Amino acid sequence: MFDDGGSRSATPERRIVLLGASNLTRGISTAIDTAARLWGRPLDVLAAFGHGRSYGMRSRVLVRDLPGIVGCGLWRALADRPRVPTAALVTDIGNDLLYEAPVDRIIAWIRFCLDELARIEARVVVTGLPIESIARLSDARFRLMRSILFPRSRLQLSTVAAQAIELDERLGRLCNERGIAQVAPSPTWFGFDPIHIKMRHWPHAWQTLLAPWCDAQPPPAPATGSMRRWLHLRRLAPERRWLFGIEQKRRQPAGRISDGSVISFF
């Protein structure tokens, strides 16, 4: 059903670009299946994600480092591939606030991504920050989540909340200027963890976030989960990472799935 021979497959005539961090990592299988239902299949999938992923900086979680999204190999691969109809998602944007990146710099990184996607006339969706979920946080709960997810950060809740509002507002203005769809996450998707969508909400959440890609009415039914597909996708290695400080490189595409979609991770 699955294999790692993606490099031997012809490039599909529909493409998606997925940019994000933890939510995309956790829900990658559901996101790709949802994308196929909304955008068509098979797909040429180019994705840059990872727990704690930064848009502009090399980031570390436990013993694994990844390059910033703006500096990863996805953009080179995108430029080298033949032009086909492309849809793109830009999500998980708030991580960089916990790395103490200024809002101006984060916006510059997102602008770079949007510029590159505009070059290929991609149909883009940007997700907003979970402002309502953040607003419900107590100081104690924030410190606990910060220590687990971003142990190096010493930022205070009041600072992060204010910066999140500013970042979300500026994202909204940027999307309006460019005619890009922006979708706000529903506060009902989150629980004790204020930034990660609960697993039981994945089908509906990804359907909602990617809905602007699809003009069909009514839209296709939400995706169904597949543990086998999830495990297969999660074991594929990105083009470049560091484990215990040792650089690893993996030729892309890294694999394919049963519907003929070709998978490249960066």
Sequence and secondary structure as in RCSB ss.txt:
>XXXX:A:sequence
MFDDGGSRSATPERRIVLLGASNLTRGISTAIDTAARLWGRPLDVLAAFGHGRSYGMRSRVLVRDLPGIVGCGLW
RALADRPRVPTAALVTDIGNDLLYEAPVDRIIAWIRFCLDELARIEARVVVTGLPIESIARLSDARFRLMRSILF
PRSRLQLSTVAAQAIELDERLGRLCNERGIAQVAPSPTWFGFDPIHIKMRHWPHAWQTLLAPWCDAQPPPAPATG
SMRRWLHLRRLAPERRWLFGIEQKRRQPAGRISDGSVISFF
>XXXX:A:secstr
  BS GGGS   S EEEEE SHHHHHTHHHHHHHHHHHH SS EEEEE  TT  SSS EEETTEEE  GGGSTHH
HHHHHS    EEEEE  TTHHHHTT  HHHHHHHHHHHHHHHHHTT EEEEE   HHHHHT  HHHHHHHHHHH 
TT    HHHHHHHHHHHHHHHHHHHHHHT EEE   GGG SSSSSS  GGGHHHHHHHHHGGG   SS       
 HHHHHHHHTS  SEEEETTEEEE  S  EE TTS EEEE 
